Amino acid sequence: MSDLEKLRYPVGRFELPTAPIGRAGRETHLKTIEDTPSRLRSLVADLNDAQLETTYRPGGWTIRQVIHHVPDSHLNAYVRMKLAATEDCPTIRTYEEQLWAELPDAKSGPVKMSLDLLDALHFRWHLFLRSLTDEQFVRPFNHKDWGRVTIEQTLTLYSWHCRHHTAHVEQALR
C-alpha cells in the first residue's frame, strides 16, 4: 500500500465478510457503534475553528467535514438496516457523499450539532441492533454498487467506517 493509500485508509480497506460472523462476532462491531460518538467528541472537544479546518491527507476532507460526514453516512446506514428488517430485500437509495461534504452545513457548520446527532443516532441504532434476532441479521437489501448485503454485513462495514474516520481525525491531529 502506498503512503497516500495508507493516509486514505489508515485502518486498511474494508473487506465484506462472505460468511456469517454470528452473535459472538457481532459484539466487537456493536461496541464500536456504541463507543464512536464519545470517541469522536473527545478528539475534537478542544479544537478551534482553524484546527477543524485541518485535512487528514492532501486533498482529503477537513476534520469538520469528517465529523459532519459520519452522521450523514450513519443515518443512511440506519435507514437501510431498518428497511432490510421490515421489507423483503428492498432496493435502497445511494447518496453522493462527496457532494454532501461540500454543502455549507458540512463545510462550515458547528461540529457540535453533528456530534449531538451522532450521540442520539448511535444510541438508537445500537438499541435497534441489539434487539435483532439472528434471523433478522441475515435479512438483506439491494445496493446498486454492492449488490445484496445483509444487516450483519452492513454492521461490519459501519464498524469499519467508525474506525476509519476516527483514524482520519487522529491523523489530522498529529
N, C-alpha and C positions, 0 to 999 in steps of 0.2 A: 504494500500500500504506500503510495507517495505521501510526502509531507502534507500536501494540500488535502489529500483524501483523509489523512489522519485528523486534520483540523475539521474537516467536514463531518466525519464520522468518528468522533472520539471514543465511542463505546463499541465501535465496529458497525458494520452494515447489519440490518435486520434480516434474519432468515426465518421464514414462516415454517413453523413446525408441521411436519407431514403426518405425524402420529399423535393421537390424543395424549395430553400430559396428565390428565386426571386431577382429582381433588388435591392430592399432595403437591403435585407440580404447579397447581394454580396459586398456592399460598404465597410464594415469593412475589408473584405478579400482583396479587391483591394487596400485599403490604406496600409495594411500590406505589400503586394507585393511591392508597391511603396516606402515605407519607410525603408525596411530592409537593402538595401545596405549602406545607410548613417549611420544607427544604428550600423551595424557590423563594419564599418570603424571607427566610433568614439570609439568603445570599444577597438580596437587593435592599434589605431594610435600611441600610445606612448610605445608600448611593444617592448622589445628587444628579440633577438633570444632565450635566456634562458626562458623568460616568455612565449613565443609562444609554448614552449615545455611542458607547464603545462597541465595536463589532468583535465577534468571536473569531473571525478569519477575514482575510481580504475578500471583499465582495459579498460578505455574509451580512446577516441581519444584525441590528443593534441589540443590546440586552433588552431594551424596551420592546422592540418588535418580537423578540423571542417570548418575553413574558406575556404579551398580548396574543401571540400565536397559540400558545399552549391551550388556553381555554377555548379558543376558536376551534381548534382541532378536536379537543376532547368533547366539546358539545356535539360535534358531528359524530364522533365515535359512540357516545352515549345514546344518541338517537338511533344510530344504525343497529346497535345491540338491542335496543328496546323494540325496534321494528322486527328484527330477527326472532325475538322472543314471542312476539304476538302475531306475526303474519307468516304465511307459507313462502319461505325463501324470497323475500322482497328484493327488488332491484332498487338499489339506493342511489341517491344523487351524489355526485362528487362536487368539489368546490375548488376554486383557483386560489390556493393558499398564498401563492406569491403575490397575487393581486390584493388579497385581503390584507397582507402585511404592508402594503403601500397606502392603504386608506388612512385618512387623518387620525382616526382614533388609535390605530396601531403605530403610526409614525410619531405622534406627539402626545397622546393621551397619558394621563397619570397611571402608573402601573398598579396603584392601589385598587382601582376598580377591577382590573383583571385578576389580581390576587384574591380579592374578595369573591369574585365569581368562581374562581378555581376552588376556593375553600368549599363553597356551597355545592358546586357541581361534583367534586370528588367525594364529598360526604354522601351525597345522594347516590352517585354512581357505585361507590363501594357498597352501600347498603343494598342496592339492586343486585349487584353481582353476588354478594353473599347469600342472597335469597334464592338464587337459581339452583335447580337440581342438576345432576349430572346429565340428564337427558336434554335439558334446556341449553347447556353449554355447547352441545353439538348442533344446535339449530343454526342454519346458515342464512346469509344474504348474498346477493349477487352484486359485484362491483365491476364496473366496466373495464378496469385495468387489472384487478387482482383475480377476477373470476369468483368462484364460490368460496366463501370464507365463513367459518363458524364463529360463534361468540367466543369460544375458547381461544381460537387463533387470534382473534381481534384483541382479546385481553393481553396476549403475549406481545402483540405489536405495540399496544399503547403503554405497556410497562416499559418496553424498549424506548418508546417515544419520550416517556418521562425521563429516563436516564440519559437519553441522547441530548435533550435540550437543557437539562440540568448541567450536564458536562459542558455544553456550549457557554452557559453563563459562567461557570467556573473558569473556563478557558479565557474568556474575555476579561476576567478579573485578575488574571495572572500578568 
